[in-house]
Amino acid sequence: MNRRRRQAVASANIPVSGESKPKRKVSRLRYVISVIVLGLVTFVYAALALGHIGNYEVISGSMLPTLHEGDRVLVDQRYHSTPAVGDVVVLTDPESPGELLTKRVAATAGQTVEIADGFLLVDGKKWAPDGLPPTRLSGDRQLQRTTIGEGEVFVLGDNVQVSEDSLAFGPVPVRSIKGRLLFIYWPPSRIRRVR
């Protein structure tokens, strides 16, 4: 009886007096993932400390549906190359130099922009951010055919009906761009790369 009880206990993986507890091994995959996560956290922390990456909060709905009010974003502040059409950037507000705006680059040097039949046209084609349909603008928005000059970009909010952007203040100098948005990191339900 005593022997049967001892076997039953041993088969349930419960240590019996005199037996050592089994050692738990960390799987190789878990170890590799931990090292990668630690490396990424270290990299982001160092980049923030050195000023290469900025941490910003979105405070308006001018970039809906891409960015929501309250989103926390990381911005590549070493972004000194010529912006590309479609880049979402942080720039100095030309009407309030102490403020920053988040907008999408709609046109760069040499491209033409105009409003025709209620739509913004870039090089004669209806403009819209990737994945969104072109938006018919309200009747008070007017823009004669304009060619973007060297060293300038034309920026728009994705929520173009309510956005204060180049339709209001015209093209902006490339030097006013402070960085390109990389990704949303907060809230957790909104974590994603900004496109």
Contacts in CASP RR format, 6 or more apart in sequence:
PFRMAT RR
TARGET T0000
AUTHOR 0000-0000-0000
METHOD contacts of the structure
MODEL  1
MNRRRRQAVASANIPVSGESKPKRKVSRLRYVISVIVLGLVTFVYAALAL
GHIGNYEVISGSMLPTLHEGDRVLVDQRYHSTPAVGDVVVLTDPESPGEL
LTKRVAATAGQTVEIADGFLLVDGKKWAPDGLPPTRLSGDRQLQRTTIGE
GEVFVLGDNVQVSEDSLAFGPVPVRSIKGRLLFIYWPPSRIRRVR
6 16 0 8 1.000
9 16 0 8 1.000
10 16 0 8 1.000
10 19 0 8 1.000
13 22 0 8 1.000
15 21 0 8 1.000
44 53 0 8 1.000
44 74 0 8 1.000
47 53 0 8 1.000
48 54 0 8 1.000
48 55 0 8 1.000
51 77 0 8 1.000
52 76 0 8 1.000
52 77 0 8 1.000
52 78 0 8 1.000
53 74 0 8 1.000
53 75 0 8 1.000
53 76 0 8 1.000
53 77 0 8 1.000
53 182 0 8 1.000
54 74 0 8 1.000
54 75 0 8 1.000
54 77 0 8 1.000
55 72 0 8 1.000
55 73 0 8 1.000
55 74 0 8 1.000
55 75 0 8 1.000
56 72 0 8 1.000
56 73 0 8 1.000
56 75 0 8 1.000
56 90 0 8 1.000
56 100 0 8 1.000
56 102 0 8 1.000
57 70 0 8 1.000
57 71 0 8 1.000
57 72 0 8 1.000
57 73 0 8 1.000
58 67 0 8 1.000
58 68 0 8 1.000
58 69 0 8 1.000
58 70 0 8 1.000
58 71 0 8 1.000
58 72 0 8 1.000
58 73 0 8 1.000
58 102 0 8 1.000
59 69 0 8 1.000
59 70 0 8 1.000
60 69 0 8 1.000
61 67 0 8 1.000
61 68 0 8 1.000
61 69 0 8 1.000
61 159 0 8 1.000
61 162 0 8 1.000
62 101 0 8 1.000
62 102 0 8 1.000
62 103 0 8 1.000
62 157 0 8 1.000
62 158 0 8 1.000
62 159 0 8 1.000
62 162 0 8 1.000
62 163 0 8 1.000
62 164 0 8 1.000
62 165 0 8 1.000
63 88 0 8 1.000
63 102 0 8 1.000
63 103 0 8 1.000
63 104 0 8 1.000
63 157 0 8 1.000
63 158 0 8 1.000
63 159 0 8 1.000
63 163 0 8 1.000
64 158 0 8 1.000
64 159 0 8 1.000
65 132 0 8 1.000
65 158 0 8 1.000
65 159 0 8 1.000
66 88 0 8 1.000
66 104 0 8 1.000
66 129 0 8 1.000
66 158 0 8 1.000
66 194 0 8 1.000
66 195 0 8 1.000
67 73 0 8 1.000
67 88 0 8 1.000
67 102 0 8 1.000
67 158 0 8 1.000
67 181 0 8 1.000
67 184 0 8 1.000
67 194 0 8 1.000
68 190 0 8 1.000
71 184 0 8 1.000
71 186 0 8 1.000
71 187 0 8 1.000
71 190 0 8 1.000
72 184 0 8 1.000
72 185 0 8 1.000
72 186 0 8 1.000
72 187 0 8 1.000
73 102 0 8 1.000
73 181 0 8 1.000
73 182 0 8 1.000
73 183 0 8 1.000
73 184 0 8 1.000
73 185 0 8 1.000
73 194 0 8 1.000
74 181 0 8 1.000
74 182 0 8 1.000
74 183 0 8 1.000
74 185 0 8 1.000
75 90 0 8 1.000
75 178 0 8 1.000
75 179 0 8 1.000
75 180 0 8 1.000
75 181 0 8 1.000
75 182 0 8 1.000
76 179 0 8 1.000
76 180 0 8 1.000
76 181 0 8 1.000
76 182 0 8 1.000
77 178 0 8 1.000
77 179 0 8 1.000
78 179 0 8 1.000
79 89 0 8 1.000
79 177 0 8 1.000
79 179 0 8 1.000
79 180 0 8 1.000
82 108 0 8 1.000
82 109 0 8 1.000
82 174 0 8 1.000
83 89 0 8 1.000
83 105 0 8 1.000
83 108 0 8 1.000
83 153 0 8 1.000
83 174 0 8 1.000
83 177 0 8 1.000
83 180 0 8 1.000
84 105 0 8 1.000
84 108 0 8 1.000
85 105 0 8 1.000
85 106 0 8 1.000
85 107 0 8 1.000
85 108 0 8 1.000
85 111 0 8 1.000
85 122 0 8 1.000
86 104 0 8 1.000
86 105 0 8 1.000
86 106 0 8 1.000
86 129 0 8 1.000
86 130 0 8 1.000
87 104 0 8 1.000
87 105 0 8 1.000
87 180 0 8 1.000
88 102 0 8 1.000
88 103 0 8 1.000
88 104 0 8 1.000
88 105 0 8 1.000
88 180 0 8 1.000
88 181 0 8 1.000
88 194 0 8 1.000
88 195 0 8 1.000
89 102 0 8 1.000
89 103 0 8 1.000
89 104 0 8 1.000
89 105 0 8 1.000
89 155 0 8 1.000
89 177 0 8 1.000
89 178 0 8 1.000
89 179 0 8 1.000
89 180 0 8 1.000
89 181 0 8 1.000
90 100 0 8 1.000
90 101 0 8 1.000
90 102 0 8 1.000
90 177 0 8 1.000
90 178 0 8 1.000
90 179 0 8 1.000
90 180 0 8 1.000
90 181 0 8 1.000
91 100 0 8 1.000
91 101 0 8 1.000
91 103 0 8 1.000
91 155 0 8 1.000
91 172 0 8 1.000
91 176 0 8 1.000
91 177 0 8 1.000
91 178 0 8 1.000
91 179 0 8 1.000
92 98 0 8 1.000
92 99 0 8 1.000
92 100 0 8 1.000
92 101 0 8 1.000
92 176 0 8 1.000
92 178 0 8 1.000
93 99 0 8 1.000
93 100 0 8 1.000
93 101 0 8 1.000
94 169 0 8 1.000
94 170 0 8 1.000
94 172 0 8 1.000
94 176 0 8 1.000
95 164 0 8 1.000
95 169 0 8 1.000
100 178 0 8 1.000
101 155 0 8 1.000
101 164 0 8 1.000
101 165 0 8 1.000
102 181 0 8 1.000
103 155 0 8 1.000
103 156 0 8 1.000
103 157 0 8 1.000
103 163 0 8 1.000
103 165 0 8 1.000
103 166 0 8 1.000
104 129 0 8 1.000
104 155 0 8 1.000
104 156 0 8 1.000
104 157 0 8 1.000
104 158 0 8 1.000
105 153 0 8 1.000
105 154 0 8 1.000
105 155 0 8 1.000
106 113 0 8 1.000
106 120 0 8 1.000
106 122 0 8 1.000
106 127 0 8 1.000
106 154 0 8 1.000
106 155 0 8 1.000
106 156 0 8 1.000
106 166 0 8 1.000
107 113 0 8 1.000
107 122 0 8 1.000
107 123 0 8 1.000
107 127 0 8 1.000
107 148 0 8 1.000
107 153 0 8 1.000
107 154 0 8 1.000
108 148 0 8 1.000
108 152 0 8 1.000
108 153 0 8 1.000
108 154 0 8 1.000
109 148 0 8 1.000
109 149 0 8 1.000
109 150 0 8 1.000
109 151 0 8 1.000
109 152 0 8 1.000
109 153 0 8 1.000
110 147 0 8 1.000
110 148 0 8 1.000
110 149 0 8 1.000
110 150 0 8 1.000
111 122 0 8 1.000
111 123 0 8 1.000
111 147 0 8 1.000
111 148 0 8 1.000
111 154 0 8 1.000
112 121 0 8 1.000
112 122 0 8 1.000
112 123 0 8 1.000
112 124 0 8 1.000
112 145 0 8 1.000
112 146 0 8 1.000
112 147 0 8 1.000
112 148 0 8 1.000
113 120 0 8 1.000
113 121 0 8 1.000
113 122 0 8 1.000
113 127 0 8 1.000
113 143 0 8 1.000
113 145 0 8 1.000
113 146 0 8 1.000
113 148 0 8 1.000
113 154 0 8 1.000
113 166 0 8 1.000
114 120 0 8 1.000
114 121 0 8 1.000
114 124 0 8 1.000
114 143 0 8 1.000
114 144 0 8 1.000
114 145 0 8 1.000
114 146 0 8 1.000
115 121 0 8 1.000
115 137 0 8 1.000
115 141 0 8 1.000
115 142 0 8 1.000
115 143 0 8 1.000
115 167 0 8 1.000
116 124 0 8 1.000
118 136 0 8 1.000
118 137 0 8 1.000
118 139 0 8 1.000
118 141 0 8 1.000
119 126 0 8 1.000
119 127 0 8 1.000
119 134 0 8 1.000
119 135 0 8 1.000
119 136 0 8 1.000
119 137 0 8 1.000
120 126 0 8 1.000
120 127 0 8 1.000
120 134 0 8 1.000
120 135 0 8 1.000
120 137 0 8 1.000
120 143 0 8 1.000
120 156 0 8 1.000
120 160 0 8 1.000
120 167 0 8 1.000
121 127 0 8 1.000
122 154 0 8 1.000
126 134 0 8 1.000
127 134 0 8 1.000
127 156 0 8 1.000
128 134 0 8 1.000
128 135 0 8 1.000
129 158 0 8 1.000
130 195 0 8 1.000
132 158 0 8 1.000
135 160 0 8 1.000
135 161 0 8 1.000
137 160 0 8 1.000
137 161 0 8 1.000
137 167 0 8 1.000
138 161 0 8 1.000
141 167 0 8 1.000
143 167 0 8 1.000
146 171 0 8 1.000
148 154 0 8 1.000
148 171 0 8 1.000
149 171 0 8 1.000
151 173 0 8 1.000
151 174 0 8 1.000
151 175 0 8 1.000
152 171 0 8 1.000
152 172 0 8 1.000
152 173 0 8 1.000
152 174 0 8 1.000
153 171 0 8 1.000
153 172 0 8 1.000
153 174 0 8 1.000
153 177 0 8 1.000
154 166 0 8 1.000
154 170 0 8 1.000
154 171 0 8 1.000
154 172 0 8 1.000
155 165 0 8 1.000
155 166 0 8 1.000
155 172 0 8 1.000
156 163 0 8 1.000
156 165 0 8 1.000
156 166 0 8 1.000
156 167 0 8 1.000
157 163 0 8 1.000
157 165 0 8 1.000
160 167 0 8 1.000
166 172 0 8 1.000
181 194 0 8 1.000
182 193 0 8 1.000
182 194 0 8 1.000
183 191 0 8 1.000
183 192 0 8 1.000
183 193 0 8 1.000
183 194 0 8 1.000
184 190 0 8 1.000
184 191 0 8 1.000
184 192 0 8 1.000
184 194 0 8 1.000
185 191 0 8 1.000
END
